[in-house]
């Protein structure tokens, strides 16, 4: 049984249907990458999985439980965390407070976990008392990922983590994604930076026009001529 | 008297009225930052709190609790106790209002919420008038003699010192709450980004309730302090101050709690100082002129983020 199962999900914004019966799977400990052109419905899929949008049809299951249409504050309690593409930090709070908010539903002592996050992103430790609103794009992305990791999730959803970052920073973020994955966290990632994200993915999906076009291992998708021509810029 | 010689005294009056405006403004600002609407009922929540205090004060007196004034103040234990209990009770009323009304309208958007708050404002004021009548009710009988401080060229009553100190104490408590408690931090997070708060697992419904309770408790304090300063309360008490409160909140930066405190002080002091130059009838106009000028120069307000 997969960790996350999305079956024939149809979803969108009000009257506008964006996803037309999409199915994907994420197994425990895997990195799964979803690529596709702008407007393919990648972010919509993420929001639907996390309960920010309610699907019109189809089912979503996580760890064997049906979570279709569950509110985000309930989904997060199941062991799934989500980093939205934009507005993914609390700008008027300090970096440290952002991490504390990430642990909001934890009743136990989470100081050790904060220490682990600071080990993963040493820069954040230096800036922990700084307001996140005054930080750079790369630093904000670290805060956002750190915040999501505070709950020790089994699955982390990342929506375009490298968007608008300089190449060396994007490289660093991808590097950290691998490190996070090695601690046993499964990762579902949506990326514009398609080649790079397929390179580190166990499994990949190509989404276009709200439908699933290809599904294969990351390696095979990179090698697939048609995918290369249509979606990876030749 | 020479105009300049009157300024220190007017400054004292300004700080007193600024203390009251700040406490009132915090609630308006909190509600705006989290729910995104201007709460017109806030002034009448102030009046409600002031009347609940009056009711409890009478009740406690009936039970034989002493109200021997804490010299040199002109009120005693049972009055202070009534005010503290009233802060909690008015907070409870706010929860009730939220559950019965606001909660169901949140999906409808901020304009609908604002209109509903005007309805609640009228309703509350009329309920107060129904039970207590439109005539003033006296908090404090008798006259308190002001102490002269010749070095500063001012006169101030012990009750007025109490008003300023209480406002400072409450603001410090609020600051500690917002900066150092879990729910306080969650309130700031929710004000920053409600969607992200939900994604993070913060129970935003509970945060909204806390916002209402704290706003109402501080409004009660503002209403009671206004009652101490004026010696009496009327059902119109909060409504009359609401325009100045809105002006303070806009001046300080909508949604910024610290801005509301600064804005309240600036408006309070400006209104009083203006009476050295123009008729006291123009006080509300002064508040508005300052607000309009601020909106023209820096719409985000004194402490607002320049968005």
Contacts between the chains, C-beta under 8 A, distances in Angstrom:
chain1	res1	chain2	res2	distance
A	50	B	199	6.7
A	52	B	195	7.0
A	52	B	198	8.0
A	52	B	199	7.3
A	71	B	198	7.2
A	72	B	198	4.7
A	72	B	199	4.9
A	73	B	198	5.1
A	73	B	199	7.9
A	73	B	201	5.3
A	73	B	202	7.1
A	73	B	203	6.4
A	73	B	204	7.5
A	76	B	199	6.7
A	76	B	200	6.9
A	76	B	201	4.1
A	77	B	201	6.4
A	82	B	199	5.3
A	84	B	195	7.8
A	84	B	196	6.9
A	84	B	199	7.0
A	87	B	193	5.6
A	87	B	195	7.5
A	87	B	196	6.3
A	88	B	196	6.6
A	89	B	196	7.6
A	90	B	188	7.2
A	90	B	189	4.6
A	90	B	192	4.3
A	90	B	193	6.1
A	90	B	196	6.7
A	90	B	197	7.9
A	91	B	192	5.9
A	92	B	188	6.0
A	92	B	191	7.5
A	92	B	192	5.3
A	93	B	185	6.8
A	93	B	188	6.0
A	93	B	189	6.0
A	93	B	192	6.8
A	97	B	185	5.6
A	97	B	188	7.9
A	97	B	189	7.8
A	100	B	182	7.7
A	100	B	185	6.4
A	101	B	185	6.4
A	101	B	186	6.7
A	101	B	189	4.9
A	101	B	197	7.7
A	101	B	200	5.5
A	101	B	202	6.8
A	102	B	200	6.0
A	104	B	182	7.3
A	104	B	186	6.3
A	104	B	200	5.9
A	104	B	201	5.2
A	104	B	202	5.0
A	105	B	201	4.1
A	133	B	305	7.6
A	147	B	200	6.7
A	151	B	201	7.2
